[in-house]
């Protein structure tokens, strides 16, 4: 009986972890699309990632590396309103959330994608 209970518990935990990984993969894919799409985030126009950019200078903003070490809140706040989050007054990056260009869900997806860039 104890063996069956332990097996069922292990199966439940494995199922939860697997669904979490799949949900995160979907979020990362959505974030990458927003990051790369001209009429959405269009982040790639100013931020080079892995040596590529779409149509902008690609060096206007900093190269995005090592973002997996940043906490989610800092990344979210930076995308939402870089002026308040980072105390900057002179930057070309728009306040995507504050200006209403990206929704809360879209910013969370971009953050999930940013965390995969090394």
C-alpha positions in Angstrom: 0.0 0.0 0.0 2.8 2.4 0.9 4.6 1.5 -2.3 1.5 2.3 -4.4 1.0 5.6 -2.5 4.7 6.6 -3.1 4.4 5.7 -6.8 1.2 7.8 -7.2 2.9 10.8 -5.4 6.0 10.5 -7.7 3.7 10.3 -10.8 1.8 13.4 -9.7 4.9 15.4 -9.1 6.4 14.3 -12.4 3.2 15.4 -14.2 3.2 18.8 -12.5 6.8 19.4 -13.4 6.3 18.3 -17.0 3.3 20.6 -17.5 5.2 23.4 -15.9 8.1 22.9 -18.3 5.7 22.8 -21.3 3.9 26.0 -20.1 7.2 27.7 -19.7 8.3 26.6 -23.2 5.1 28.2 -24.6 5.8 31.4 -22.7 9.4 31.6 -24.0 8.2 31.0 -27.6 5.6 33.8 -27.2 8.3 36.1 -25.7 10.7 35.4 -28.6 8.0 36.2 -31.1 7.2 39.5 -29.4 10.9 40.3 -29.1 11.5 39.7 -32.8 8.3 41.1 -34.3 8.5 44.6 -35.7 5.0 45.7 -34.7 5.1 44.2 -31.3 8.2 44.5 -29.1 10.7 44.9 -31.9 13.4 44.6 -29.3 15.8 43.1 -31.9 15.9 46.4 -33.7 18.0 47.9 -31.0 19.3 44.9 -29.0 21.6 42.5 -30.8 21.1 38.9 -29.6 23.6 36.2 -30.6 25.0 38.5 -33.2 21.8 39.2 -35.1 19.3 42.1 -35.3 16.4 42.7 -37.7 16.3 46.2 -39.1 17.8 48.7 -36.6 21.3 49.5 -35.6 21.5 46.5 -33.2 23.9 48.5 -31.1 21.8 51.3 -29.9 20.8 49.3 -26.8 23.1 47.0 -24.9 23.8 43.5 -26.2 21.6 41.2 -24.2 23.7 38.5 -22.5 23.6 36.9 -19.1 20.0 37.8 -18.4 19.3 34.4 -16.8 21.0 35.8 -13.7 18.6 38.8 -13.4 15.6 38.3 -11.3 12.2 38.3 -13.0 10.9 41.5 -11.3 13.9 43.6 -12.4 13.5 42.4 -16.0 9.7 43.0 -15.9 10.1 46.4 -14.4 12.8 47.4 -17.0 10.5 46.4 -19.9 7.4 48.0 -18.3 9.1 51.3 -17.5 12.9 51.6 -17.8 12.8 55.2 -16.5 11.3 54.3 -13.1 12.9 50.8 -12.8 16.5 51.9 -13.5 16.4 55.6 -12.7 17.3 56.5 -16.2 16.4 59.8 -17.8 18.1 59.6 -21.1 17.3 56.4 -23.0 15.7 55.6 -26.3 14.0 52.5 -24.9 10.3 53.1 -24.6 8.3 52.2 -21.5 6.5 49.4 -23.2 4.1 48.6 -20.4 3.5 52.1 -19.1 2.8 53.3 -22.6 0.4 50.5 -23.2 2.4 48.9 -26.1 2.7 45.6 -24.4 0.3 43.9 -21.9 1.2 42.4 -18.6 1.1 38.9 -20.2 3.2 40.0 -23.1 5.9 41.5 -20.8 6.0 38.3 -18.8 6.5 36.3 -22.0 9.4 38.6 -23.0 10.9 38.2 -19.6 10.7 34.4 -20.0 12.5 34.7 -23.3 15.1 37.1 -22.0 16.0 34.6 -19.2 17.0 32.1 -22.0 19.6 34.5 -23.5 23.1 33.8 -22.4 
